[in-house]
Amino acid sequence: MEEEQLKVFDEKRVQIGIATRSEVHEKGLWHETFHCWIVSEQDGQLYLYLQIRSPLKKDYPNLLDITAAGHLLAHEEIVDGIREMEEEIGIYAKMEELIYLGVLNYEMNNGNFLDKEFAHTFLYKRNIGFDEFQLQEEEVAGIVSTRLEDFYALWEGTEQLIEVVGYERKESGQREMIQRQVGRENFAPHPISYYNRLMQALKENL
C-alpha cells in the first residue's frame, strides 16, 4: 500500500507529478482523496455514521472517522473513489446518488506523518441499517452512529461529549454492540477547519 502511486499537486491543485504514497506523506505533498459521509433518517431525526478505524491501521488506529474514505490513485478519477465505500464498508451506491460537497483541502502535521489533502467530499443520504455494513477487517473495526445535531454540537464546541451507538467486530468475528460517550479526542485529528467547512456543507445540503 505504501508504494501505491498517487498524483501530486501544487497548492493551487495543478498536477506536478506522481509519487508513492509513502513519499507523499514523508514530504508533505498535496494529493487527492475521496471522503463520503453517510447520513440516515430515523424517527424523524438525522444520524451520521462513523467508522471505527482498525487497530491494524498505521495512522490513527481505533479512532472514529469518516464513514468511508481513501486515496485516489494516479490512474483514477474522482468517480473511482466510490470504490472506497464498497471496499471498506460494503455499501454499494451509484455516483449520481451522492451529493458533492466540494473539495475540502487541509493540512496536518503529526511528526513524521505529513498530510496535505484535496479531499473530494460527498454526502450519501440513505436509510441504512447496521446489518447492511460489511467491514473490511484491515481497515475498519466497527460502525457507529450519532445524532447529526450532536455531531454539530461537538465540533461547534457547545458539547464536550456525545453518544455513539453501533458495534465493533471482535477477533472472533462476532459483533459486539457498543454505546458510549465520546469527545473530540476519540476522532481522527482532522483540523477543526475541515469540520467547520464540512458542517456548513452538510447543513446546506440536508
N, C-alpha and C positions, 0 to 999 in steps of 0.2 A: 504493500500500500504506500509506503514511503517513497517508492520510486515511480509512482503514478505521474504522468506528465500533465501539467496544468498550464493554461495560458496565463501570462503575467502582463501587467498593465502599469502605466504611469498613473499619477494621482488624478488625471483627467479621464481615465478609463480608455486610454488609447493603448492598444496592444503593442508591447515592445518585445515579445519573445515567448519562449516556452521554458519551463523549468520543472524539476522534480518537486514533488510535494514536500520532501524534507528540506530542499533548498529554499522553497517558498517561505517556510516557517523559520528557518535559520537566519535568513537575510531580511525577512520582513517585506516580501514582495506582494504587491497588490494582485489579487486573484478573485475569481468568481465562485460564488456558492449559490445553492438553492435552499431556501427556507420555506416550509409550509406549516402554518398553524391551523389546526383543526378545531372548529367550534361547533358544538351541538346544542340543540334546544331541548330542554326537559322541564315539563311542568311550567311552561311559560318563562323559564329563565335560561340564559345562555351560559354554557360551560365550555371551558378551554381545556383541551387535552394536552398533557405534557408527558414527554418520555423521561424515564429514569435511565441515565447513561450507564452502560455496562461497567462493572468493576474491572473488566479487561481493557478498557479504553486507556490509551496513553495520556490523554488530556481530559481533565475534569471527570474522572470516574465517579459513579454513584450520584451525580448531581442531576437536578431537574433541568430540562432543556426543551428546545423547540420540538414540536410533535414529530417532525421528520426534517432532516437537513443533511447536506453533504456538499462536497466539492464538485464543480463542473470540470470534467476532464478536457484535455486540449482539443479533442476531436468532437466535443459535444456543444450543442446549442442550449439555450435556456430551457426549451421544451423537453430536452432529455433529462432534466433534473427530476422530473416526476418519478423516475425510477427509484428515487430515494424513498418515496412513500411505500412502494411495493417491496423493496429490499428490507428496509428497516422495520416496518410495522405491518406489512401485509395488507395495506389498504390500496385498492385499485381505483383510480379516478382518471377521467379524461382531462386534458389540459383546459378545454373550454369550460369545465366545471369549476375551475379555480378562479379566484379573483386576484388580479395582480395588484399588489400594494406598492410596487415600485422597488427601486434599488436603495437599500439601506446600507450605506457604506460606514464602516467603523474600523477602529484600530485598537488592538490590545497588545500589551507587552507584559508577559509573565516570565521574565528572566530569559531563559533560553528558548522560549516559545513566543515568536513574534507573529501576530495575526493581523493582516490588513485585508479586509474582505469587501468586495462589492456583492452584497447579499441580495439576490433576486428573491423577493419575499412575496409569498402568496397566502391567501386565506381560502380554506376549504370548509364551507358550511354544510354539514350533513349530520343527520341524527344517526350516530354510530354507537353500538353497544360494546362493552368491554370484550365480549366474546368474539367480536369480529377482528380484533387485532391478533396478528401472528408475528411474534417478535423475533428479530434476528439476534441470536444469542450473543455473538461477539460485539454487537453494537448497542443493544437495548436490553435493560434488565427488568423494565416494568413500564406500566402506563397508569397515569392518574389523571383525574380531572379536578378542576376548581371552578367556582363561580367566576365568570368573567369580571364582574364588578369587584370581586375580592382581589383578583389579579391586578386590576387597575389601582385599587386602594394600596396594595403593597408597594407598587412601583411609583405611585404618586406620593408615598410617604405618610398616608393617613392611617395605615395599619402596619404593625410590625410583624404579625403572624397571620397566616391564612390557612384554611383547612384544605387538604387534598385527600381524595378517596380513589382507590384503584387497587392494583395488585402488582406484586413483584414475582418474578419467576425464580424459584429456588433451584439448587443444584440437582435436585431430583427431577426437575422438570415440572413439578407441581406449581400451581399458582397460589400465592398467599395473599389474601385480601389485606389491605392496609388502609388506615385512616389516621392521619397525623397532622400536626401543626408545623408549618414550615415558614422560614423567613428568607430574606434575600440571600443569605449565606448558603442556602440549600440549592441555589440556582447556578448554572454555568455563568461565569462572570462576564457576560456581555456588558458593554458600557451602558450607563444609565441613559445616554443619548440615544442608543439603539432602542431601548424600551420605550422612551418617550415618543419617538417617531413611530414605533410600532403601534402604540396605543392610539395615537392620533389617527393612523391609517385604519385601524380596526373600527374606531368609532365612526369614521366617515363611510364605512362600507357595511355596517351591520344595522 
